[in-house]
Amino acid sequence: MKRLLAVFLVLVMALVPMSSMATFCQDQNIDIDINLNIPEITLPELDYGDLFDPGDFENPWEDWENPWDDFTDLDPDQWYWEAVEYCLENGLMEGMEDGYFFPNAKTTRAQLVTILWRLEGSPRTDGCDLSFDDVKSYAWYKDAVCWAAETGIVKGFDDTTFGPNKHITREQLVTILYRYAGEKDFDTTIHLLPSILIYQDAGDISNWALQPMQWAVSNEIIGGTGDGSLSPRDKATRAQIASIFHRFCENIVE
């Protein structure tokens, strides 16, 4: 009898809403415990290989890393944005500390020769015997200084002093680039226009830097500092170095 009643209730539950069924059971004083065993359903694994091959789609940004994410003191809205991005992406420059690039910091001679050395492809300098007392064998810039001294692109102040921590001026920088361009058989043509004379402080350029500076100005490698001045004897900042190397690579190297 109970079995027939249970079958009857199951059939009724298929047709009658659960709320109505509960009311019916309460009215008839029926206490029924029905365990509905619903079988577990496992969906089949879908193979999309027949639809498309993920290898057919290349993501051009997959390996790209935003260099600005690594440095909290760089502003993409500043004038140096494109130049610093170029130097970072091409491995010419790095940060000075974790999270800091220091775009307004003065550039040392050690930093400059390291940038040039990287531009050259970081050549090995095994067996280099430096006579500079202020360049230690364990210094991070040792290989770069070896290369620069051996090639004669960046010389020491004398036979025993290189001055790695001395800041470099803007006219010293373009003179070194001019010398480097000559060693590499790059274009060292000095055009008459634009002339260094368009800058109000052209008379401040040292005599030994006149020809390199005219070369740099006429080839749009270096420009004014914003107030009509060329500022040849000012210390070059890291942002300015990035800008000058960016133009040098685009206008002379490439």
C-alpha positions as CSV (number, residue, x, y, z in Angstrom):
1,M,0.0,0.0,0.0
2,K,2.8,2.4,1.0
3,R,4.6,1.6,-2.2
4,L,1.6,2.4,-4.3
5,L,1.1,5.6,-2.4
6,A,4.7,6.6,-3.1
7,V,4.3,5.9,-6.8
8,F,1.1,7.9,-6.8
9,L,2.9,10.9,-5.1
10,V,5.7,10.8,-7.5
11,L,3.3,11.0,-10.5
12,V,1.4,13.8,-8.8
13,M,4.6,15.7,-8.2
14,A,5.4,15.6,-11.9
15,L,2.1,17.4,-12.6
16,V,1.4,19.5,-9.5
17,P,3.5,22.4,-8.3
18,M,5.6,21.6,-5.2
19,S,3.8,24.3,-3.2
20,S,0.4,22.7,-3.8
21,M,1.8,19.2,-3.1
22,A,3.2,20.4,0.3
23,T,-0.3,21.8,1.2
24,F,-1.9,18.5,0.2
25,C,0.4,16.4,2.4
26,Q,-0.1,18.7,5.4
27,D,-3.9,18.4,5.1
28,Q,-3.8,14.6,4.9
29,N,-1.3,14.3,7.8
30,I,1.1,12.4,5.5
31,D,4.7,12.3,6.5
32,I,6.7,11.1,3.5
33,D,10.4,11.3,3.0
34,I,11.1,10.9,-0.7
35,N,14.8,10.9,-1.8
36,L,15.1,11.8,-5.4
37,N,18.4,10.5,-6.7
38,I,19.2,12.8,-9.6
39,P,22.0,11.2,-11.7
40,E,25.2,13.3,-12.0
41,I,25.6,14.7,-15.5
42,T,29.1,15.1,-16.9
43,L,29.4,17.3,-20.0
44,P,31.7,15.9,-22.7
45,E,35.0,17.8,-23.2
46,L,34.8,19.9,-26.3
47,D,37.7,19.9,-28.8
48,Y,37.9,23.1,-30.7
49,G,40.9,22.0,-32.7
50,D,38.7,21.4,-35.7
51,L,37.3,24.9,-35.5
52,F,40.6,26.9,-35.4
53,D,44.2,26.6,-34.5
54,P,45.3,29.1,-31.8
55,G,48.7,29.2,-33.5
56,D,47.1,30.9,-36.5
57,F,46.5,34.0,-34.4
58,E,49.5,36.1,-33.4
59,N,49.3,38.7,-30.7
60,P,51.7,41.6,-31.5
61,W,51.7,42.8,-27.9
62,E,52.4,39.4,-26.3
63,D,56.0,40.0,-25.6
64,W,55.8,43.8,-25.3
65,E,56.4,45.3,-21.9
66,N,55.6,48.9,-21.1
67,P,58.9,50.5,-19.9
68,W,57.0,53.1,-18.0
69,D,55.6,50.5,-15.6
70,D,59.1,50.0,-14.2
71,F,59.8,53.6,-13.2
72,T,57.7,55.8,-11.0
73,D,59.5,59.0,-12.0
74,L,58.8,59.0,-15.7
75,D,55.9,61.0,-17.1
76,P,54.6,59.9,-20.6
77,D,53.4,63.5,-21.1
78,Q,56.9,65.0,-20.9
79,W,59.0,66.0,-23.8
80,Y,61.5,63.2,-23.3
81,W,58.8,60.4,-23.5
82,E,59.6,59.1,-27.0
83,A,63.3,59.3,-26.6
84,V,63.5,57.5,-23.2
85,E,61.1,54.9,-24.5
86,Y,63.4,54.3,-27.5
87,C,66.5,54.0,-25.3
88,L,64.8,51.6,-22.9
89,E,63.3,49.4,-25.6
90,N,66.7,49.1,-27.4
91,G,68.7,48.4,-24.3
92,L,70.8,51.6,-24.4
93,M,69.7,52.8,-21.0
94,E,68.4,51.3,-17.8
95,G,67.1,52.6,-14.5
96,M,69.6,53.8,-11.8
97,E,67.6,52.2,-8.9
98,D,64.6,50.0,-8.6
99,G,61.6,52.0,-9.7
100,Y,63.6,55.1,-10.6
101,F,65.0,56.4,-13.9
102,F,66.1,59.8,-12.7
103,P,65.5,61.7,-16.0
104,N,66.8,65.0,-14.5
105,A,70.0,63.6,-13.0
106,K,73.3,64.6,-14.5
107,T,75.0,62.0,-16.7
108,T,78.5,60.7,-15.8
109,R,81.3,59.7,-18.2
110,A,80.9,56.1,-17.1
111,Q,77.2,56.2,-18.0
112,L,77.9,57.7,-21.3
113,V,80.5,55.2,-22.4
114,T,78.2,52.4,-21.3
115,I,75.5,53.7,-23.6
116,L,77.9,53.9,-26.5
117,W,79.2,50.4,-25.6
118,R,75.7,49.0,-25.7
119,L,75.0,50.8,-29.0
120,E,78.1,49.0,-30.3
121,G,76.7,45.6,-29.2
122,S,78.5,45.3,-25.9
123,P,81.8,43.9,-27.4
124,R,84.0,41.7,-25.3
125,T,87.1,43.3,-23.9
126,D,89.0,40.3,-22.6
127,G,92.7,41.1,-21.9
128,C,92.1,44.8,-21.7
129,D,94.8,46.4,-19.5
130,L,93.7,49.7,-18.2
131,S,96.1,52.2,-16.8
132,F,93.4,54.4,-15.2
133,D,93.8,54.3,-11.5
134,D,90.2,55.4,-11.0
135,V,88.6,52.5,-12.9
136,K,88.6,49.3,-10.8
137,S,88.5,45.9,-12.3
138,Y,85.2,45.1,-10.6
139,A,83.5,48.4,-11.7
140,W,80.2,47.9,-13.6
141,Y,81.5,50.2,-16.4
142,K,84.9,48.6,-16.7
143,D,84.2,46.8,-20.0
144,A,82.7,50.0,-21.5
145,V,85.7,52.1,-20.5
146,C,88.1,49.5,-21.9
147,W,86.3,49.5,-25.2
148,A,86.1,53.3,-25.3
149,A,89.8,53.8,-24.4
150,E,91.0,51.1,-26.8
151,T,89.1,52.6,-29.7
152,G,90.1,56.2,-28.8
153,I,86.4,57.3,-28.8
154,V,86.5,58.4,-25.2
155,K,89.9,59.2,-23.8
156,G,91.0,59.8,-20.3
157,F,92.0,63.2,-18.9
158,D,95.5,61.7,-18.8
159,D,97.2,58.3,-18.8
160,T,96.1,57.5,-15.3
161,T,92.8,59.3,-14.9
162,F,89.5,58.6,-16.7
163,G,87.1,60.5,-14.4
164,P,84.2,58.0,-14.6
165,N,82.1,59.9,-12.1
166,K,82.6,63.3,-13.6
167,H,79.5,64.8,-15.2
168,I,79.6,65.3,-19.0
169,T,78.7,68.5,-20.7
170,R,76.5,68.8,-23.8
171,E,79.4,69.9,-26.0
172,Q,81.6,67.0,-24.7
173,L,78.7,64.6,-25.6
174,V,78.4,65.7,-29.2
175,T,82.1,65.8,-29.6
176,I,82.3,62.1,-28.5
177,L,79.4,61.2,-30.9
178,Y,81.1,63.0,-33.7
179,R,84.3,61.1,-33.1
180,Y,82.3,57.8,-32.8
181,A,80.5,58.6,-36.1
182,G,83.9,59.1,-37.8
183,E,85.2,55.8,-36.5
184,K,82.1,54.0,-37.8
185,D,82.2,55.7,-41.2
186,F,78.8,57.2,-40.5
187,D,77.8,60.5,-42.1
188,T,79.9,63.3,-40.6
189,T,78.8,65.9,-43.2
190,I,78.7,69.4,-41.6
191,H,75.9,71.4,-43.2
192,L,75.8,75.2,-43.0
193,L,72.2,75.3,-42.0
194,P,70.8,75.3,-39.5
195,S,73.7,77.1,-37.9
196,I,74.8,77.2,-34.3
197,L,74.6,81.0,-34.7
198,I,70.9,80.9,-34.3
199,Y,71.5,80.3,-30.6
200,Q,72.2,83.3,-28.4
201,D,74.9,81.6,-26.5
202,A,76.9,80.2,-29.5
203,G,79.9,82.2,-28.3
204,D,80.1,79.9,-25.3
205,I,81.0,76.9,-27.3
206,S,84.6,75.8,-26.8
207,N,86.9,76.1,-29.8
208,W,87.5,72.3,-29.9
209,A,83.7,71.7,-29.9
210,L,82.8,74.1,-32.7
211,Q,82.9,71.6,-35.6
212,P,81.2,68.8,-33.7
213,M,78.5,71.1,-32.4
214,Q,77.8,72.5,-35.9
215,W,77.6,68.9,-37.2
216,A,75.1,68.0,-34.4
217,V,73.0,71.1,-34.9
218,S,72.9,70.8,-38.7
219,N,71.9,67.1,-38.5
220,E,69.2,67.8,-35.9
221,I,71.0,65.7,-33.3
222,I,70.9,68.4,-30.6
223,G,68.7,71.5,-30.2
224,G,68.1,74.3,-27.8
225,T,67.2,74.0,-24.2
226,G,63.9,76.0,-24.6
227,D,65.0,79.6,-24.1
228,G,66.9,80.1,-27.3
229,S,70.1,78.8,-25.8
230,L,72.3,75.8,-26.8
231,S,73.8,75.5,-23.3
232,P,76.9,73.8,-24.5
233,R,78.7,73.8,-21.2
234,D,75.7,72.7,-19.1
235,K,75.8,69.2,-17.6
236,A,73.7,66.9,-19.8
237,T,70.8,65.2,-18.0
238,R,69.8,61.6,-18.5
239,A,66.6,62.8,-20.4
240,Q,68.7,65.0,-22.7
241,I,71.1,62.1,-23.3
242,A,68.2,59.9,-24.2
243,S,66.9,62.5,-26.6
244,I,70.3,63.1,-28.3
245,F,71.0,59.4,-28.7
246,H,67.5,58.9,-30.1
247,R,68.1,61.5,-32.8
248,F,71.7,60.2,-33.4
249,C,70.4,56.7,-34.0
250,E,67.6,57.8,-36.3
251,N,69.4,60.5,-38.2
252,I,73.0,59.1,-38.4
253,V,73.1,55.4,-37.5
254,E,70.0,54.1,-39.3
